[in-house]
Amino acid sequence: MTKVAIIGSEQSGRTSLATKLGKKGNVADITMYDFSKNDIVMTTIDANGYPKSLKSLITALNLSDIALLCIPPEGPDVATGECLVALELLQYKHGMIVLTKADTSYAYAQEELEKKIRKIISGTCMQNWEFINVSTQSFEGLDKLKERILEIDKKVSEENRKLDEKPVRVMVDQSFNVTGIGCVVLGVVTQGTLNAKDKLTAYPTAKPLEVRSIQMHDVDVKSASTGSRVGLALKGIQSKDIERGFVLSERENVAESFTLKSRISPYSAPLAVSNVLHLFVGLQSTPVRLEKIEIDGEAVDMVNPGDECVLYLRGSHEIAFSSPDRFILSNLDAKQRFVGYGFAETDD
């Protein structure tokens, strides 16, 4: 199953492109577009709530394996830059830069725009990403884009197979009640192989449950491997007890406050003790207060862009996580809102 995030500024042409990649489905702060033909199943996720909401951007990226960053002929703007920072902080492995509205620009201008962007992304996780030109009128270039997506997805599938034997984790993005069935959730198997009748726990509330049945693209299946987008009928839990961001697994760490080994983005403003930040991990988020900063074991009052440090953060909302999870920090009041990333000290 191919999962694609389509991101960029409001005027980047991302939504027009998304409509050509699948049939419009659920709409919230993200919009799902589904495509199924023969053995190809693809979900495209438009971060339509961005740039107003960072949560929309992070959600789309964390539900997907491949990112399409859309940039119009006018070139990158503040939102484009923020998307680039987000991809770098997440160390996003797979994606492409889509130069949209190609029919409104000359070939020479497109070449110059690509050169400009390549300079910007030099030395980042995106430096080897392919550039694709797509027209907004005739959608010339769309077939090539689809081919490249499927080629990248083969690499994603190979990586996912290495995770199939790990303990099961499912990241939930929707929960609702279905008459005659009960609690149903939609989500992604981020590692392991999920089987019908598996007994798991919903975190961070630690409510036990059983997987009654599994569907993939409206087809009943007995199991789902890493990377699968699934619909699960659950036993032992109600839909009101589970929401977007919950993790279904055998064991998670749960905390309100965090000690993060962090790196501050070179594009962030300095951070100071007592600053209020917003923390994202998976599909979960919470405000936190910066209580203490350490650099090389010494307490300091401030940390500068590009610095490595340990941040002590106090929150008021429980978050579920495990040791490999990458925390993203943001300042919602800043012009460029992403601050840095970190990994939590855990008992794993």
N, C-alpha and C positions, 0 to 999 in steps of 0.2 A: 504494500500500500504506500503510495507516494503522498507526502504531506509537505505542502509548499506555503510559506509565508510571503505575502506580497506587501511591501512596505515602501514608504516615501512620504513626501509632503502631500498636502491636500490637492495641489494642482499638478501632481506628477503623472497622472494618467493611470494610477494603480488600479482604481476601481473599474475603469473601462476595460483594462486588460484582464482583470479577474473575471469579468462577465464572459470573456471569451475562453476561459479555462474550465468552466463548469457551470452547472445549474445552481442558481441562487437558493440557499437554504436558510438556516437559522441566522437571525440578525440580532445583534446586541451591540456591544462596543467592538466586536469583531463580527465579520460576516463570512459564513462558510459557502463555498461553491464546490459542488460534487460532480465528478465525471467518472463514468464507468463504461468501458467498451472492451469486449473480449476479456483478456486477463489483465487489463489496465484499470486500476482503481486509484483515483487521485482526488485529494481534498486540497483546495486552495483557500487560504485564510487571509482575508483582507483586514488589516488593522485600521478599520474605518473610524475608530474613536481617536486615533492619533492624527495630529499632534496635541490635541487638547488633553488627552489622557496617555501618560506613559504606560499605564497598566495595559492598555490595548496593544501597544507595541510589544511589550514583554510577553504577553499572553500569546500573541500570534507566533512569535519566534520560538517560544518554549513548547508549543504544540506541533511544531514543524521540524523537518530535517533539512530543508532547502529554503534559502531566502532569495527573493528577487527584490533588489533595491531599484526602484524606478526613479529615473532622473530625466526631466524634460529638457528641451533645447536651451532654455534659459539658464541651465546649469544648477549646481548645488546651492541650496539656501540653508537657513538655520536648521530646519527640520531634517534636511539631508545629512548635515553634519552630525546631528544628534543620533540619527540612525546608524551612521558609521561608527560613532563612539559606542553605541549599544552593541553592535556586532563584534567590535574589538574586545569589549569587556566580557562578553559571553564566549569569546574565542570560537565564534561560529564557524564550523568546518566547511560547509557547502553552500554555494550560492552563485549568483550571477548579477552583474550590473546591467539593467535594461534601460537603454536610451530610448525613451518613449517619444511619441509624436514626431517620428522620423520624417514623416511626409511634410512637416512644416519647416524643415531645416535642410540646408545644403549639405552635401556629402563632406565638403571640406570642414564645415562648422562642426559636424558630428565627429570628425577625426580629431579636431582641436579639443573638443569637449572630452573625448576619451583620454587624450594626452594629459589634460588638466587633472582629471580624476585619478589617473594612474599615479601621478605625482603625490596626490593626497593620500592614497592608500598604500604607497610604498612602505614596506616594513611592517604591514599589518597582516592579520589573518586573511584579508581579502586581496592581497597583492597579486595572486595568481588567478583570480576569478575572471571568467570570460565576460566580454561585453557583447550584448546582442542589441541590434537596432530593430525596433518594432513600430510600424505605422499605426496611427490612431484611426485612420479612415479605411484603408484597404486591409489593415492588419498584416501587411507584408512583413515577413520575419517571424510570424507566430508559429508556423510549422517548425522552423528551425529551433525556436525557443522550446517547444514541446519535446523535440528530439533530445535536446541537451538536458532537459529536466529528467527524462527517463534514463539517459546515460549516467547522470549523477546519482540517480536513485539506485542503480545497480551497486555503486560503491557504498551507499548508505545501507543497503540490504546486507552486504558482506560484513560491514561493521556490526550491524545488529545481531547477526547470527552468533557472534562471539559473546553476546550478552544473554543468550537464551537460557544458559544454565545457571544464571545468577538468581538470587531470591526475587520473587515477583514484586514489582512496584507498578501501580496504575495511578496516573495523574488524572484527576476528575475535572472536567470543565463544565458539565451540566448535570443537574439532578432534578427529577420530576416524578410525579405519581401517575401510573397508568392503571385504569380501572381493570380489575381482574388479575392484575400482575403485581402491583405494588410499586416499590421503589425501583426506579430505573435510572442509571447514570450513563453518561457518555464520557469517554476519556481515551487516553493513550497508554499502552503498555510500554513503559520506559525501560524496563529490563525484565528478564525472566520469561517464562512461558506460563500463561494463565490457563487454568483448566476449569471447566464447569464442576461445581461442587467444592471448589477450593474454599477453605475457611481462612478469612483474612480479618484485618482490623482497619477501621477507618480512623485516620489520624488527621488533626491533632486531638480529637475527642476520645480516642481509644475505645470506640464502640465496635464490638465483634459483629461479624456478618458472614454470610455464606453466598457464594456466587451461584445463583439458581440456574442461569443460562447466559450464553454469550451470543451476540450477533456481530457480524462484520458486514457493513454495507447491506443491512436488512436481510442477511442470510444467516441462519442458525449454524453455529460451529461448536465443536467440542473443546477447542483450545485456540489460543491466540499467542503468537510469539512476539518478541521485542519489536517495537515500531508499529504494531497494529493499532488502528483506531477502532474502538469497540463500543458497543452498547451492552450494558450488563443489567440483568434483572437480579436484584439483591434480596436476600432473605435475612430477617433479623434486625433490619434497620428501616427507618422511615425517611422519605425524601426530605423532610424538614430538618433532619439530623445530619445532612451531608450537603456540601456546597462546593462551588468552584474552588479549586486549589487543594482540596482534600487529597490525601494519598492513601491508597489501599495497599497494604502490605502486611507482612508478619511482624515487623518491628521498625519503628522510627524513633529518632530523638524528638522530644517536644520541649520547647522552651519559650519564655517570654523575653529573656535577655540573652545576649550573645557576645562571645569573644571571637573576633574575626581576625585572622592573619590576612592583611589587606594590602592592596596597592591602589594608590590614588591616581585617578586619570590625569594625564598631563594637561587636559583641557578643562579641568575643574578649578574652581577657586580654592584657596586654602581652607582647611577645616580647623575648627577650634572646639575645645571642650565646651559642652553645653549646647552645641548646635543641635537642632532638630532635623533629622533626616528621614527618608522613607526607604524601607528595605524591601527588596523583592527576592523571592526564592521559589523556583518553579512557577506556579500560578498564584502563589500566596504573596501578600504584602501587608506591611504594618508600619506605622510611624515609630521611630526610636529616637532616644536622646543619647548623644555622645557623652558618656560619663568620664572616660579616661582614654588617653592616647599614650602608647609606648613606642619608642624607636630604639632598637638595640637594647631593650631591657630597661631603658630610662624613661620615666614619665615626662611628657612635654605638654605644653598648653596648645600647640598648634602643629599641623602637619601640612606640608606643601605639595603642590601638584607633582606627580611622578614618584613620590616617596613610598617606601614600603614601611609598614607599621602594624601594630596590633591595636585594634579598636575595641573598646568595651562599650557595648550598646545596651540601653535599658528600654524595653518596650512594655506594652500592656496587653498584648494579644498573642496567644499561643500560636507557634509556627511549628510544623513538622518538617524534619529534614534528616538527611543522612550525610556521612562524611564527604562523599564526592560532590555534593551539591554546591553550586557556585552562587553566592549571594551578590546581588547587585544593589549598590547604594545610590541614592539620588537626593537632590535638593530641589523640591518642587517649586521653589520660589526663584531659582536661578534661571538665567537665559538659556544656558546649556545645562540641562538638569542632571545628567549622569555624573556621579562623583567618583565611583571606583568599584572594585569588586573585592571579595574575600571568601575565605573558607573557615567554617566554624570548627572550633575545638569540640570533639565529640567523644562519646564512649565507645564508638564502633571499633 
